[in-house]
């Protein structure tokens, strides 16, 4: 795992003081630091493609890193269109490449 060493806004040393956690990306186990942006953890693990555009099927990845564009939209724990550049990583998260507009997983209430 290669860490980003400098960032114009984030205090990178902040994450080194937090616990290392595991998460999955498209079914593959990865590691990151709790509380760091999901996109930072993915980038540290060599992931550069986060989604595919709906019409043209073009790939997108890390771009603005401040939550203003839609390049880092991914499916996180079943929820599409999550801005991974500003969403904190938590242990056990299931992160997936988003293809198209993304779909919300409908989970029936327990007992049905």
C-alpha positions as CSV (number, residue, x, y, z in Angstrom):
1,X,0.0,0.0,0.0
2,X,1.5,3.3,-1.1
3,X,0.3,6.4,0.8
4,X,-0.2,9.9,-0.5
5,X,2.6,11.9,1.1
6,X,1.4,15.5,0.5
7,X,-2.0,17.1,0.0
8,X,-2.7,20.8,-0.4
9,X,-5.7,20.7,2.0
10,X,-5.6,17.5,4.1
11,X,-3.2,16.8,7.0
12,X,-1.9,13.5,5.8
13,X,-0.2,12.8,9.2
14,X,-3.6,12.8,10.8
15,X,-4.5,9.5,9.2
16,X,-1.3,7.8,10.3
17,X,-2.5,8.2,13.9
18,X,-5.6,6.2,13.2
19,X,-6.3,2.5,13.1
20,X,-5.6,0.5,9.9
21,X,-8.8,-1.2,8.7
22,X,-9.8,-3.6,6.0
23,X,-12.4,-2.9,3.3
24,X,-13.3,-4.5,0.0
25,X,-13.2,-3.1,-3.5
26,X,-15.0,-5.1,-6.1
27,X,-14.6,-8.1,-3.9
28,X,-10.9,-7.6,-3.3
29,X,-9.6,-7.1,0.3
30,X,-7.7,-3.8,0.8
31,X,-6.4,-1.8,3.7
32,X,-6.7,1.9,4.6
33,X,-6.8,4.1,7.7
34,X,-10.1,4.7,9.5
35,X,-11.4,8.2,8.7
36,X,-9.4,8.8,5.6
37,X,-11.4,9.6,2.4
38,X,-12.3,6.3,0.6
39,X,-10.8,7.7,-2.6
40,X,-7.4,8.2,-0.7
41,X,-7.5,4.6,0.5
42,X,-8.3,3.3,-3.0
43,X,-5.5,5.5,-4.6
44,X,-3.1,4.1,-2.0
45,X,-4.0,0.6,-3.1
46,X,-3.4,1.4,-6.8
47,X,-7.1,1.8,-7.8
48,X,-7.4,4.6,-10.4
49,X,-10.9,3.9,-12.0
50,X,-13.9,4.6,-9.8
51,X,-16.8,4.7,-12.2
52,X,-18.0,4.4,-15.8
53,X,-20.2,7.2,-17.3
54,X,-23.8,6.2,-18.3
55,X,-23.9,7.2,-22.0
56,X,-20.3,7.1,-23.3
57,X,-19.0,4.3,-21.0
58,X,-15.9,6.4,-20.2
59,X,-13.9,5.8,-17.1
60,X,-13.5,8.3,-14.3
61,X,-11.3,8.5,-11.2
62,X,-9.9,10.9,-8.7
63,X,-10.3,14.5,-10.0
64,X,-11.3,17.4,-7.8
65,X,-10.8,15.7,-4.4
66,X,-13.1,18.2,-2.7
67,X,-16.6,16.8,-3.4
68,X,-17.6,19.2,-6.2
69,X,-17.5,17.0,-9.3
70,X,-19.0,13.5,-9.9
71,X,-15.8,11.7,-11.0
72,X,-15.4,9.8,-7.8
73,X,-19.0,8.4,-7.5
74,X,-19.0,4.8,-6.4
75,X,-21.3,2.3,-4.8
76,X,-20.6,2.1,-1.1
77,X,-22.4,-0.5,1.0
78,X,-25.1,-0.7,-1.7
79,X,-25.6,3.0,-2.0
80,X,-24.8,4.5,-5.4
81,X,-23.4,8.0,-6.2
82,X,-21.3,8.2,-3.0
83,X,-18.6,11.0,-3.3
84,X,-15.7,8.9,-2.2
85,X,-13.3,11.8,-2.0
86,X,-15.1,13.2,1.0
87,X,-16.6,10.1,2.5
88,X,-14.6,8.7,5.5
89,X,-13.4,5.1,5.3
90,X,-14.8,2.7,7.9
91,X,-13.7,-0.9,8.5
92,X,-15.7,-3.5,6.6
93,X,-17.0,-1.1,3.9
94,X,-18.0,-2.7,0.6
95,X,-16.9,-0.4,-2.2
96,X,-17.7,-1.1,-5.8
97,X,-17.0,0.4,-9.2
98,X,-20.1,2.3,-10.3
99,X,-21.3,1.5,-13.8
100,X,-23.8,4.0,-15.3
101,X,-26.1,5.9,-13.0
102,X,-26.0,3.4,-10.2
103,X,-29.0,1.6,-8.7
104,X,-30.2,1.5,-5.1
105,X,-30.3,-2.0,-3.7
106,X,-33.8,-2.7,-2.3
107,X,-33.5,-4.8,0.8
108,X,-36.8,-6.0,2.2
109,X,-37.5,-5.4,5.9
110,X,-36.5,-8.4,8.1
111,X,-39.2,-10.9,8.6
112,X,-40.6,-10.7,5.1
